[in-house]
């Protein structure tokens, strides 16, 4: 569960980072905080000033009545969300370490290494059996090296894939 939360939090951090990259540099700390239109108040998000001015003023939206826009120095919503999620991600990572998630992943990697080592050992044992049988059949006859190389290649082509397939077979 912790690993899933870490993945979600990491994804949100990446998303918020992209939103911040899309902002104009000044919008990180300055922007429109509210607009009023004919007695109705609305909030403007994203830290962009609709009339490209950084002061309170009137904006004409065409057929919409004139609006009063308020801008002030404030940290962008995207930057706040990014910082909060980054802190949450760090806390989750610490919690995962305390819960032994990293230790468990190391244990799994060690077990997988042992499995691969056992498979390699089985492959080499099977190949050695083929070599011993071949040498026993050949005796001191002439041309045994060519036969050995040919037979060894055949054995490798058959034995290695067979044993590696055992890794994906249910135990």
C-alpha positions in Angstrom: 0.0 0.0 0.0 2.8 2.4 0.9 4.5 1.8 -2.5 1.2 2.6 -4.3 0.9 5.8 -2.3 4.4 6.7 -3.2 3.8 6.1 -6.9 0.6 8.3 -6.8 2.4 11.1 -4.9 5.4 11.0 -7.2 3.0 11.3 -10.2 1.4 14.3 -8.7 4.7 15.9 -8.0 5.6 15.4 -11.7 2.2 16.8 -12.8 2.5 20.0 -10.6 6.1 20.5 -11.8 4.8 20.5 -15.4 2.1 23.1 -14.4 4.8 25.3 -12.9 6.9 25.1 -16.0 4.0 26.4 -18.0 3.7 29.5 -15.9 5.3 32.8 -16.8 8.2 33.4 -14.3 6.4 36.2 -12.5 3.3 34.2 -12.0 5.0 32.1 -9.4 4.7 34.9 -6.9 2.3 37.5 -8.4 -1.0 37.2 -10.0 -4.8 37.7 -10.1 -6.4 36.8 -6.8 -10.0 37.7 -7.6 -12.3 39.5 -10.1 -15.7 41.2 -9.5 -18.2 41.5 -12.3 -21.4 43.5 -11.8 -21.6 42.6 -8.1 -20.6 38.9 -8.6 -17.2 37.9 -7.3 -15.2 35.1 -9.0 -11.7 33.7 -8.3 -9.2 33.5 -11.0 -6.7 30.6 -10.9 -3.4 30.0 -12.4 -1.7 33.2 -11.4 -2.3 35.0 -14.7 -3.6 38.5 -14.9 -6.4 38.7 -17.5 -5.5 42.2 -18.7 -1.8 41.7 -18.6 -1.4 44.3 -15.9 -0.2 43.8 -12.4 -2.5 46.2 -10.7 -6.2 46.5 -9.7 -8.1 47.8 -12.8 -11.1 47.4 -15.0 -11.2 44.7 -17.7 -13.7 44.7 -20.6 -14.7 41.1 -21.6 -16.8 42.3 -24.6 -20.5 41.6 -23.9 -19.7 40.8 -20.2 -19.9 43.9 -17.9 -16.7 45.5 -16.9 -14.8 43.6 -14.1 -12.6 44.8 -11.3 -9.5 42.7 -11.1 -7.3 42.4 -8.0 -3.7 41.3 -8.3 -1.2 40.9 -5.5 2.0 39.1 -4.5 1.1 35.5 -3.6 2.6 32.1 -4.1 1.0 30.4 -7.1 -1.5 27.6 -6.4 0.6 25.2 -8.5 3.7 26.0 -6.5 1.9 25.5 -3.2 0.5 22.2 -4.4 3.9 21.1 -5.7 5.6 21.9 -2.4 2.9 20.2 -0.3 3.0 17.0 -2.4 6.7 17.0 -2.5 6.7 17.1 1.4 4.1 14.3 1.4 6.2 12.2 -0.9 9.2 12.6 1.4 7.1 11.6 4.4 5.9 8.5 2.5 9.4 7.6 1.6 10.5 7.8 5.2 7.5 5.8 6.3 8.3 3.1 3.7 11.9 2.9 5.0 10.7 2.6 8.6 8.2 -0.1 7.5 11.1 -2.1 5.9 9.9 -1.8 2.3 13.5 -1.2 1.0 14.7 -4.1 3.1 12.0 -6.4 1.7 13.0 -5.4 -1.9 16.6 -6.2 -1.1 15.5 -9.6 0.2 13.5 -10.3 -2.9 16.5 -9.3 -5.1 18.7 -11.6 -3.1 16.2 -14.5 -3.5 16.0 -13.9 -7.3 19.8 -13.9 -7.4 19.8 -17.3 -5.7 17.3 -18.6 -8.1 19.3 -17.5 -11.1 22.5 -18.9 -9.5 20.7 -22.3 -9.0 19.6 -22.3 -12.7 23.1 -21.5 -13.9 24.5 -24.3 -11.7 21.9 -26.8 -13.1 22.8 -25.7 -16.7 26.5 -26.3 -16.0 25.8 -29.6 -14.4 23.8 -30.7 -17.3 26.4 -29.6 -19.8 29.2 -31.3 -17.8 27.1 -34.6 -18.0 27.0 -34.2 -21.8 30.8 -33.6 -22.0 31.6 -36.5 -19.8 29.4 -38.8 -21.8 30.8 -37.6 -25.1 34.4 -38.0 -24.0 33.6 -41.5 -22.7 32.1 -42.5 -26.0 34.9 -40.9 -28.1 37.9 -42.4 -26.2 41.3 -41.4 -27.6 40.0 -41.4 -31.1 41.2 -38.8 -33.7 38.9 -35.8 -34.3 37.3 -35.8 -30.9 37.7 -32.0 -30.6 35.5 -31.2 -33.6 32.9 -33.6 -32.3 33.1 -32.1 -28.9 32.6 -28.5 -30.2 29.6 -29.6 -32.3 28.0 -31.6 -29.5 28.7 -28.9 -26.9 26.9 -26.3 -29.2 23.9 -28.6 -29.5 23.8 -29.2 -25.8 24.0 -25.5 -25.0 21.3 -24.7 -27.5 19.0 -27.3 -25.8 19.9 -27.1 -22.1 20.2 -23.4 -21.5 16.8 -22.4 -22.9 15.1 -25.4 -21.1 16.5 -24.4 -17.7 15.8 -20.7 -18.2 12.2 -21.6 -19.0 12.0 -23.2 -15.6 12.3 -19.7 -14.1 8.9 -18.7 -15.5 7.2 -22.0 -14.6 5.1 -22.2 -11.5 6.9 -24.0 -8.7 
